[in-house]
Amino acid sequence: MKDKMTFEEFSSQLPYIDWYYYMSDDPHAYRAGRDQVQHYRLVATVRGGEWQEAFKNEEEKHPAP
């Protein structure tokens, strides 16, 4: 993975990603939000440990229906 994001950058950006993309009626906004969440999930999975924990903790604050 070529993402050079530090853990501090990663964790500070988590609250601002589009957690509610699935509520959009606009297909472009839906895809963009979905891709953004998937990207951060992949970064967390690849980096493991505290990265995964930070992602999981933020994801739990924004539950899908």
Secondary structure, DSSP 8 states (H G I E B T S, - for coil): ------HHHHHHHGGGS-TTGGG-S-HHHHHHHHHHHHHHHHHHHHH-THHHHHHHHHHHTS---
